[in-house]
Amino acid sequence: MGNYLQHVSLFLRRFLFLLLLYLLSRFFFYLLNTSYFQDLTVLQVMRLFVIGIRFDIAAIAFTNIIFIFFLLPGGFKNKPGVQRWVAITFFIINSLAILTNFIDAKFFDFINKRSTSSIFSLMGANRDVWLLIPQFLKDYWYVALSWIVLMIAAWRWMPRLHFNKLAAPKISLGSVTFQSLIFLGITGFLLWAVRGISLKPIGIINAARYTGLQYVPLVLNTPFSIIKTLENQNLKELQYFSEDFLKVIYNPIHRNDTEKELNPRNVVVIILESFSKEYIGYLNRDRGYTPCLDSILGSSLVFTQAYANGTQSYEAMPAIIAGIPSLLDEPYSGSNYADNFIESLPRLLSREGYHTSFFHGGNNGTMGFDNFARVAGVGEYYGREEYGNENDYDGNWGIWDEPFLQYFASKVSTFPQPFFSAVFTLSSHHPYKIPSQYKGIFREGSLPILKSISYADHALGKFFETASGMSWFNNTLFVITADHAAQAVERIFNTPTGMFAIPLAFYCPGDTLLRGRSNLVAQQSDILPTVLAYLNFTKPFFAFGTNLMDPMLPHEAVSFINGNYQLIDGDYVLVFNGMEIVAFYNHTRQFQNGTVIPASEINDPVEREILERMESRIKAIVQTYNYSMINNRLTAD
């Protein structure tokens, strides 16, 4: 028994030893980048170091999980040759892992974030990287030397098994059973540790929960960042156009030419869960399930051809809040680029003195909303935990919409003006439950979701009824949209365009000029530039959308479907797979009879001109998107 416990002790001591090495490598990272973290006090740095232990544990557990097999019952592990092989393998694996931390201590200067698995693609596809290694070693010799010194010390002080003190193994049914239970227990701990000491696996974006985006690299470690992005597909830089010509076709840097002073209206963004355009009576000749929303839209500027940039809730947040559409195989917030520095409505407006907040009645951590809110520069986050009344818990996702929207209205009233706040509803989410007191009250249709849409609409109406009596109401710009579309009843909403169709409206009770309908194509990523233009925001900013108030600008909607990019411009749709046009059609005509004319068969000169223009636009958007993501260039500065 004592023999086995010595092996367990060795395993645990090596684990703790690695935690110390990761701590030292994080300190080295900090020393080489103190100017970047100069706003942090000593206590704040120490706090981030402590928080980083969680991410260190996850990385160590993942890279060393193979060694758990040397805790299996049996005498094979007592052989000197086996232990020598284990020690060498352990040292090589972990010295390489720690090397990535040291490399990043300088590489951070170039990318302003921890490296991800994309570094392997870069090294594999770019021969220049290998050619530059000698120069890097020459310029940053102190990095290599520091790592070598630490590894020499690590080899010297690495915990080892002392064979002269090894107890004689005792084999019995009881000892094998005991050893098996310990083995299973440690295996379970390692699997838990790999997930970040959490039931749900943590990712890169979780680091933003604890600190500002610019300090996330101090919480993370490079092995963790690489591991978490290994399975994600990396973007590739594309060269459809030269850099100068690209800016002529498409430029995400916005500058509002106005001599007017900032109009400090409050901004409230309301994101309605699964509110398809199809469900909105105002957008469907009064055939819908949203009488309260219809009433509000009658006093708003409504874009009747609005589209989501994605199909999932966590794809909506970056598009709506930060002007970043979802053009990745995985959601932006779960991608290799989740820790890029971004501009957003809360971040840009906070610089103008705005108080910023985000509300979602779900369990804190749901879909990573709280993490992305931090990344986007939101000052305060309010979820189920902050709400604090479990009597209003729906038993599934979080707090019912009606009480939570009342809480939202009440809480916003305590904020200093001007303020930016966003609220994301949840009751119209599967399993589409509504409070028991409303059963049989709301109109139900052919889809289970429709009764929950009616309930969420009722909750929205109650919110506006309450908010209209508050002092901040008339001085507030409300942006009303949906995160994505949902199940469709009519076929037109099951098409590649219809499946993205959502409501989008701008409502300001104190501005009677902000009224009417617009048939311009609109998308979620247009919200940021439109709001800033409305407020007379004059500083340059980065966003993939355009100002919807300016009819002279190009207006389009972009999305990503099954590896293909879709661009909607007016009545036309172009589908592009990154290399060639897959389809081009007028979506108001072709899908009426279920056919799409191939792009090669477009002979009409007007349509051919539209096709060529749209092809240039989608290529320019994708080239700009990939470059900006890969190189962490999602800001105007």
N, C-alpha and C positions, 0 to 999 in steps of 0.2 A: 504493500500500500504506500509506504514511504517513498519507494522508488518512483511510482507514478506521480505522486504529488510533487516530486522534484522537477519532473517534466512540465507539469502544470505551472509551477512557480517560474520556470525558465520562460515559458510562453508569455506569461503575464508581465514579467520583468522586461522582456524585450518589447512588449507593447508600450509600456510606460517609457522605456528608453527612447522609442521612436517619437512619442509625444514630446519629449524634451528636444529631440533633434528638429522636429517641425517648429517648435517654439523658437529655437535659435535661428532657423532659416527665415521665419517670419520677422524676427528682430533685424536680421540682415537686410531683408526686403525694406523694412521701415527706415533703416539707417541710410540706404542708398536713395530713398525717396522722401526724405524729411521735408523738402520744400513743397511737395505735393500735399503732405499731411500737416502742414505747419499750423493750420487753424485748430488742430486738436491739442488739448491739454494733456499732460502726462497721465492723469487719471482716465481721460477718455481713451487714450491709446491702450492703457492697461485693460480697460473694459473690452475693447475690441479684440485684444489678444485672448482674453478669457472666452469671449463668444466664439472666436475662431477655433477653439478646442473641439467644438462639436463637429466642425467640418474636417478637422484633422483626424478625428476618430473615424469618420466615415471613409476618408481616403486610406488610412492605415489598415482598417479592417478589410477593405476591398483588395488592396495590393498584397496583403499577407494571409488571405483566407486559405491559401493552399497549405499553409503550415499547420492547419488544424488537423490534417491527416496524421501528423506525427504525435497526436495525443490519443490515437486509437489504442485500445488495449493490445498488449503483446510486447514481446521482448526485442523486436527488431530495432527499436529506436535506441537501445542501449549500446549498440555497436559504435565504436569510435569513428569508423568510416562513414556511417550514416549521419552522425552528428556533425562531422566535418563538412560533409556535403550540404547539410541544412544550414550551417553557419555561413558558408560561402555564398550559397544561393540567397539567403536572407540579406546578407550584406550587399550583394549586387543589385537586387531588386530595389531595396530601399535607398541605396546611394543614388541610383538613377532617378528615383522619385524625388528625392531631395534636390538633386541637380536641377530639376525643372524649376524649383523655387528660386534657386540661385540665378539661373538664366533669366527668369522673369524679373529679378531685381533690377536688371538693366533694360530688358526688352519692354518693360512697362513704360519706359520713356517714349516708345514709339507707338504703342497701342492704347495706353492709358487703361488697361484692364489686364486681368489674368489671362494667360494663353488658354486656348481650348484645343480640342482635337483637330481644329482646322490647321494647326501648325504642321500636322503630318501631311496634309494635302499640299500645303505651301512648300514643304521640303521635298515632297515627291514630284511636284510639277514644276518647281522653279530651281533650275540647276544653279542659278546665281547664289542661292542661299548657301549651297555647299562650297562654292568658290569663295564666299566671303567669310567662311568660318575662321581661316587663319587670321584675317584682319580683325575679326571680333575678338579672338584670343589675344591678339596683340594690344588692341585698344582697351580691353576690359580684363587684363591679366589678373587684376586683383580679385575679380569674381571667381575665376578658375582657381586661383591660389587659395582663396578663403574656403571654397568647397573642398579642395584637396586636404587642407589642414583639418577641417572638421571631420572628413572621412577617415583620416589617419587616426584622429582621436577616437572616432566612433569604433573603428576596428580594435583599437587598444582597449577600450572600456566596454565593449559590447558584452552583455551577459552571456556566459557560457556554462555548459554543464561540466562540473568537475567530477571526473570518473572515479577519482580516488575517494570521493565522499559519497558516491552513489550507493544507495542502499540496495541490498540484494532483492531481486524481484520475487514476489510471492504470487503464485498462480493458484487461484481457487475460484469456485463459482461466485462466492461473495465478492472477491476482489474484482473479478471481471465485470460483475454487475455494477459495482460502485464506480469503476472506471468508465463504463459505458454511460452511466448517468451524468458523470462530470463532463464527458465528451459531448453529449447532447446539449447539456447546459451551456457550455462554452460556444458550441456551434450556433445555438440560438442567439446568444449574446452577439456574436459576430455578425449574423444576418441582421439583427436589430441595429447594430452599429453601422453596417454598410448603408442602411436607410437613413442614417443621421440621427440615431437614437430616437426614432419616431416611427409610428405606425405607417405614415405616409412618407415615401422617399423625399428627401429634401433635394433641392436643386440650386443652381447658381443664384436664381432670383430670390431665394429665401434669405440670402445675406442682407438684402435691402430692408428686411424687416427690422433690423437692429441699428441701422445707421444710414446716413445720406449716401446717395449713389456714388459720389466721388470717393467715399471711404470703403466701399465694398471690397476692393482688392486687398485691403488690410485684414479683412475677416476671412476671406477665402484663402485657399492654398492651391497651387497650380495642379498637383495631381488630381485633386477633387474636380477642378474645372475641366480637365481633360477627360476624366472618367465619365463625368456627367454628359459630355457632348460626343462621346465616341459613337453612339448609335444614331446621333442626329446627322442628317445630310448637310454638308457644308455648301454654302453658296460659292459660285465661281465668278470671278471678275469677267465681264464680257466687254467686247470692243466692237460694237456695231457702228459707232461713230467716233470721230476724233473728239477730244475733250472740248475744243472750242465750238465745234459744230453741235455737240450734244447740248450745250447750254442754250443754243439758239432754238432747238426743238423743245427742250424741257429743262426747266430750272426750278428746283425746289426751294430756293432762297427767295423769300417774299419781302418786298419793301412797299409799304403803303405810302404813296405820295399824297400827303395832306399837311396843311399848315395848322389844322385845328388842334386844339389841346385834347388830351385824353379825356374821353367821356366815361367817368368812373361809375358806370352802372354795375350793379351786382349781376353775376352770371350764375344761373342754375341750370345744370344739364340733367335732364330726366331720361334715363335709359330704361325702356320698358322691355321686360323679358319676353321674347318670342312674339312680339306684336307684328305679325306679318301685315303687309299692305292689304292683303285680302280681307283681313278682319275689320278694317277701319271703314265705317259707314261713309264718312266724309270723302273717302277716296274710291268708293264703290257705289255711287248713286244711292246713298243712304241704306245700302244693304250691308249691315255689319253688326258688330257686337259691342260698339264703343260709343254710346250716346254722350257720355261725359267728355271724352276726348274730342268727339265731333263738335261739341259746343265750343271748346277751346280753339280748335282749328279754324272755326268760322271767324275768329278774331286774330288770326295769325297769318304770317307769310308761310305758305305751304308749298313744298316742292313735291309735285305729284309724280315725278319720275326719279325717286330716290332709291338708292341701293346700299346694302351692307357691303363692307369690304371682306367679310368672311362669313362662315357658317356656324361659328361657335361663340359662346359668350366671352371666353378669354381672348378671342381674336378682336372683339369689338372694342375693348378698353384701349388698346394702343391706337386704333383708328380714330376713335371719337375724342379721346383726351390728348393724344399726341400727334395726330395726323399721319400715322404709320399704318398702311394697309397690310393685310396678311398675304404676303407673296412667298411664303415658305411652306415646305411640306409639314412642318410642325408650327404650332402657335409661336408668335414672336417671343412671348414671355417665357416659353420653355425652350427656346432655341439657343444656339451658341452665342447669340448676340444680345441676350437679355440684359447684360450688364453694360451695354453701350450707354454713353451719356446722351440723353435725349432732351429735346425741348418739348414743352407741353403747355396747355392752358394754365394749369396751376403754377408751374414753375415760372412762366413768363409773367403772369399777372401778380405773383407774389413779389416780384421785383418792382412792381408799381404800387406796392403797399396793400395788396389784396390779402385778406385772410382766406386760407384754402382748406377744403375738407372733402371727404368722400364718405358716402353712406351705403351700406349694403346689409340687409337684415339677416344674411346667412351666417353660418358658423365662421368665425374668424379663420382665415386660411382657405376658404372655399374658392376654388378655381384660381387661386393666387391673386385675387383682387387686392388684398391688403399689401401684398408684396409689390405689385405693379404700381399701386398708389404711391408707395414710397419711392419707387424708381422715377415716377412722374413728378415728384416734388410736392406731393400733397402733404399739408402740414398736420392734419388730424384725420384719423380714420375711425368710423363708428360702425360696429357690426353687432352681432347678437350679444356678444359679451358686454359691450358698452350699453346696449339697450337695457339689459338687466332685469327683465320681467319675463320669466319662463311661462307665465300663464298665457302669453301670446305666441308661444312656440307652436309651429304647425306640425311638429312631429317628424319632419323630413329635412327641409332645407334651412329653415330659420323662422323669423318672425313674420307673421301675416302682414301683407302689404298695408292694409288699412291702419292698424295701430303704428306700424313703423313709419309710414308717411306722415302721420300726425306727430310722431316723435321727431321726424326730420324737420317739419315746419316749426315746431317749438324750439328745437336746438338751434336752427339757423337764426332764429330771432335773437339769440344771445350773442351772435358773432358781431364784431365791429364791421361797419361798412367802409369801403366796398368789400364784398366777399365773392369768392368763387366756391361753388359747391356742386357736387354731382351725387345723384342717388340712383341706385340700380335696384329695380324691383325684382321679386322672385316668385310670387305666388302662381304665376302662369307658367310654371315649370313642372315637368313630370314629377309626381303622379297626378297633377292637376286637381289637387284638393282645394276645397273652399271651406270656410268656417261653417260649423254645423247650423248656426242660426240663419244662414243664407241658402240652405238647401231648398231647391224648388223655387227660389226667388228669381234667379237670373236665367236669361234665355240660353237654351242649350241647342247646339246644332248637331251636325253629323260627326263632329270630332270631339273627343273628350276635353281637349284643350279649351274649347270655346267657352265653357261655363267659367273656367278660371280666368280667361281673358275678360269676361264680363265683370267678374269680381275685381280684378286688378283695375279695370276702368272705373268701377264704382269707388275704389280706394283713391284713385287719382282725382276723381271729382271731389271727394271729401277733402283731399289735400288742398286743392285750389279754393274750395269754400273757406277753409281755415286760413290759408295764406292771404286771401284777398283782404282780410281784416287787419293785416299786420303792416307796420310802418314801412317795411322795406319792399313791399309788393310792387308798387307802381314804378319803382326805380330799378326793376329787375328784368333782365333779358332771360327768358326761359327758352332753352333748346330742348325740344322733345323729339325723341327718336327711339329706335329699337336696337337691341344688340344684334339680332339676326331674324330672319324669317323662320317660320315653322311649317308644320304640316299644311298641305294645300287641299282645298276642296275642288276648286276649278283647275282644269288642266293648264291654263295659261300661267298659273303660279307654280307649276311643276316643271317649267321650262328652265333652261340654263340662266335666263334672265329673271324670270318670275321667282325663282327660289332665293333671290337676293333682294326682292322688292320689299321695302319697309317705309314707314312714315318718317318724314323729317320736316319739322316746323320751327319757326322762330316767333316767339310771342313776347311782346313787351306791353303790358297794360298801359304804361305811360307814353307810348309812342303809337299814335293812331295811323301813322304812315306805314307801319310795318304790318301790312295786310295783303290779302289776295292769294292767288295761285300762280305758280311758275311752272312751266313745262320743261325748264332746263334739267338736264341730267345732273343729279347730285349724288354724292357718296358720303359716307361717314367721315372720311378724312378731309372733307371740305369744311367741316364744322370749325376746326381751329382757325384757319385763315379768315373765315367768314365772321366769326365772333370778334377777332382782333381788328378786322377792318371796321366793323360796326362801332367798336369802342375808340376808333381813331388811334390805334396803337401804331406808332411810327418806326419802331426799332426793327431791324431785319430779323427774320426768324425762318426756321426750316420746317417745311411740311409738304407732304405729297399731294395735298388737295389744292383747291383754288377758292377764291372769294366768290361766293354765290351771288353776292350783291352786284357784281360787275358782269353784265351780260356779254361784254366784249372779250372776256377771257375764254379759253377752251374749257368746256364742261363735259366731263366723262366720268365713268365709274370703272374701276379695275378690281379684279378678283382673281383667285387662283383655284382652279378646279382640276383635281386628278392629274396634277403635273402640267396643266395648261393654264396660260394666262388668258383672261377674258377681259376685253375692253368694250364698254358700251358707250356709244357716242350718238346722241339723237336716237334715231330709229335703227341704227346699225350696230351690229355686234361683230367683233373680230376675235377669233381664237388663235392663239399663237403658242407653240410648244417650246419656244426658245431657239428654234432653228428655222422653222417655216410656218406659214399660215395654215392652220388646220381647217378653219371655216371662216366665212364672211357672209353675213346675211342681214336682211331687214327683219328684225324680230316682230314687227307688227304685221308682216305679210307671210313670210315663209312658214312660220309655225302654225298658221291657221289650217294648213293642210298636212302638217306633219313632215314637211320636207325642208331641207336646207340645200341651197345651190352651192356647189363647190366654188372656192375662190377663183379657180382656173377658168370657170365658165362665166365669170362676170364680164360681159361685153359692153354694157352701157357705159359711155365715157364719164358720166357724172358719178356713177357708182365706182368705177375704176379709180377715179380721183380720190373719192372718199376712202377707198381701200388703201391706197398708197399713203394717204395722210395718217390713217389709223395705224398702219404698219409702222411708220416712223415713230409715232407717239408711243406705242407699246414697247418697242425696242428701246427707246430713250428712257422710258420709265423703269424698265427692268434693269438696264445698264446702270442707271443712277441708283436704283434701290440696292443692287448687289454691291456696288462700289461703296456706297455709304455704310452699309451694314458691315462689310468686311473690314473697312478701314476706320470704323468708329467715327464717321463724319455725318452725324445726324443733327448738327447744329449749324447755325449761321456763322458762328465765330470759329 
